[in-house]
Amino acid sequence: MNALRHRLYEAAVQSPEIDIALLERLYARHVGGEPETLREDFAGTALTSARFVESDAEREALAVDLDAAVLAHAADHGLDEDERARLTLLAGDVRTRSERAYDLVIAMNFSWAVLDDAALGEYFATARACCDGLFVLEHFDGPELRRPRRAEHRADGFTYVWEQRAFDGRCLDAALHFVLDDGTHLDDAFTYRFVLRTADEVRAMLASAGFDEVTLYAEDARGRRTARRRAPRAPLWRGLLVAR
Ligand SMILES: C[S@@+](CC[C@H](N)C(=O)[O-])C[C@H]1O[C@@H](n2cnc3c(N)ncnc32)[C@H](O)[C@@H]1O
């Protein structure tokens, strides 16, 4: 059941090939050239890192996650020996500094928002120290995120339910449930407590950590991301904060 919940999570919320193509475009625009090294923080099963090392024979990745058991699922991604040798798994806190710096440091799917302000400040300082190019954070916000709500989404062979349970003015308690087409329910497959921050608050914390150029790319209704000076006024939006 544990392996299943990770597979369902990947199918429901991750699109590593699309993310890597987008990261390459951002890197070309903000840094120039192509990224060869990636540090994926809050990596889970290290799916994005696996697809990154697969995408080019020169590419190397470090995947960092607190949970060694989740990271071990990196073995399920079908890498050959050479690709596997270019992927390093680090079971530890994202605040751990790596021995080298990376062209790209990423924290996708809002995972970083589980950190309180002190921990997030320390994490940004680590990201700054370990980043030779771009630091990319996925962000979400809007009034819809600040109230109880359930949203059902269809995927291939299952439905997943995003539940916002409670918001206390600062933190959102949320859960991800899966319902398979054969009737199996995985309730509370993942639960989270996110600290909700505005894009401006996160920008200020990135600046304090030493990132001096931060660009917000917000996704529009058609899924296109455009650089914006201000956060959208939409009820719910997601986007990327891209820091140099
Ligand atoms: C939802 S998964 C993210 C999976 C994937 N990277 C994605 O973008 O969807 C969040 C992961 O963050 C890890 N995590 C939470 N706090 C952490 C910390 N302080 N340091 C390292 N990993 C952490 C959890 O163990 C969990 O596997």
The ligand as an SDF file (V2000), in Angstrom:
LIG
                    3D

 27 29  0  0  0  0  0  0  0  0999 V2000
    4.9170   16.0110   -1.0290 C   0  0  0  0  0  0  0  0  0  0  0  0
    6.5490   15.3380   -1.0270 S   0  0  0  0  0  0  0  0  0  0  0  0
    7.2150   16.1380   -2.4390 C   0  0  0  0  0  0  0  0  0  0  0  0
    7.3960   15.2040   -3.6210 C   0  0  0  0  0  0  0  0  0  0  0  0
    7.8880   15.8350   -4.8810 C   0  0  0  0  0  0  0  0  0  0  0  0
    9.1990   16.4250   -4.7710 N   0  0  0  0  0  0  0  0  0  0  0  0
    6.9550   16.8530   -5.4640 C   0  0  0  0  0  0  0  0  0  0  0  0
    7.3920   17.9020   -5.9140 O   0  0  0  0  0  0  0  0  0  0  0  0
    5.7600   16.6100   -5.5360 O   0  0  0  0  0  0  0  0  0  0  0  0
    7.2020   16.2140    0.3350 C   0  0  0  0  0  0  0  0  0  0  0  0
    8.4220   15.5640    0.9370 C   0  0  0  0  0  0  0  0  0  0  0  0
    9.1010   16.5150    1.7560 O   0  0  0  0  0  0  0  0  0  0  0  0
    9.7980   15.7940    2.7510 C   0  0  0  0  0  0  0  0  0  0  0  0
   10.2040   16.7450    3.7950 N   0  0  0  0  0  0  0  0  0  0  0  0
    9.4140   17.4510    4.6550 C   0  0  0  0  0  0  0  0  0  0  0  0
   10.1680   18.2450    5.4410 N   0  0  0  0  0  0  0  0  0  0  0  0
   11.4750   18.0560    5.0740 C   0  0  0  0  0  0  0  0  0  0  0  0
   12.7170   18.5920    5.5100 C   0  0  0  0  0  0  0  0  0  0  0  0
   12.7760   19.5070    6.4840 N   0  0  0  0  0  0  0  0  0  0  0  0
   13.8480   18.1590    4.9070 N   0  0  0  0  0  0  0  0  0  0  0  0
   13.7990   17.2340    3.9180 C   0  0  0  0  0  0  0  0  0  0  0  0
   12.6350   16.7000    3.4540 N   0  0  0  0  0  0  0  0  0  0  0  0
   11.4940   17.0960    4.0250 C   0  0  0  0  0  0  0  0  0  0  0  0
    8.8230   14.7160    3.1760 C   0  0  0  0  0  0  0  0  0  0  0  0
    9.5110   13.6080    3.7440 O   0  0  0  0  0  0  0  0  0  0  0  0
    8.1430   14.3700    1.8380 C   0  0  0  0  0  0  0  0  0  0  0  0
    8.6830   13.2120    1.2450 O   0  0  0  0  0  0  0  0  0  0  0  0
  1  2  1  0
  2  3  1  0
  2 10  1  0
  3  4  1  0
  4  5  1  0
  5  6  1  0
  5  7  1  0
  7  8  2  0
  7  9  1  0
 10 11  1  0
 11 12  1  0
 11 26  1  0
 12 13  1  0
 13 14  1  0
 13 24  1  0
 14 15  1  0
 14 23  1  0
 15 16  2  0
 16 17  1  0
 17 18  1  0
 17 23  2  0
 18 19  1  0
 18 20  2  0
 20 21  1  0
 21 22  2  0
 22 23  1  0
 24 25  1  0
 24 26  1  0
 26 27  1  0
M  CHG  2   2   1   9  -1
M  END
$$$$
